Every structure is written in structure tokens, then in C-alpha cells.
Amino acid sequence: MPQLELTDRELIVHLGKWEQMLAMHPGVRVPLNQVRGVTEDQGFGGPGGWNLGLRVPGTHIPFVAAAGTFLKGGDRQFVCTRRRLQTIVIELANNEWTRLVIGVRDARAEAARLNAAVARL
């Protein structure tokens, strides 16, 4: 499961070795001032992926796992989630990704924690 770390200035998404292989990416670092907001999954499809878009590169095993970069409607999103995890959507501004779609154990708590950190800026 991806681990989210907050520093005073950054949100860091740490991926385990297996997740790095699936995503074909080592992880993500985003300045907190680029985070517009965090919500619980609102129809991005999670690992079902019917709404994730075109995978370039990454891994998508329907209803099991999705990891990597996905293009959807001109937006570039980084996805790392799997079955049995809840999903949060982190909207970004002025970043190489439009959003991060990340699997967590408790989406409501994680969204509240990240939104509180962004609000403190």
C-alpha cells in the first residue's frame, strides 16, 4: 500500500518495491502548495479502472490493481491502488500530473489529514 508522508512543504507518496514495479515509477513528490484538495474516490473506478483512462506506462489488472500513469481527457494522473483499499483523489495545480489517485486504508481520515495540512499553508 502506498505510504503518504507529509513534511512542512511536501507530500511524498512512497511506494513499495512491488508497487514501483507495477507503476513503473519510484514514487511521487509534490509541493504542498500545488495540492488543490483531496477527496474520497468520486468515480475514478479504483482498480476496476473503467474510468482511469489510457495507461502509459503502468499496470492495470481489472478489479485487482492499477498503478502507473494514466491519461484521461487530456489529464495526466498518477494511480496506485488495489482491491480492498479505499481510494483518495488528490487534485494538483501546476504539476506534471493533474491528480494522484491513491489507495489507502481509510480514505475519509487520510483526506481530512491532507486537507488540514494544505489549509495550514
Sequence and secondary structure as in RCSB ss.txt:
>XXXX:A:sequence
MPQLELTDRELIVHLGKWEQMLAMHPGVRVPLNQVRGVTEDQGFGGPGGWNLGLRVPGTHIPFVAAAGTFLKGGD
RQFVCTRRRLQTIVIELANNEWTRLVIGVRDARAEAARLNAAVARL
>XXXX:A:secstr
  EEEE SSEEEEE  HHHHHHHTS EEEEEGGGEEEEEE  SS GGG TTT EEEEEEEETTTEEEEEEEETTE
EEEEEEETT EEEEEEESSSS SEEEEEES HHHHHHHHHHHHHT 
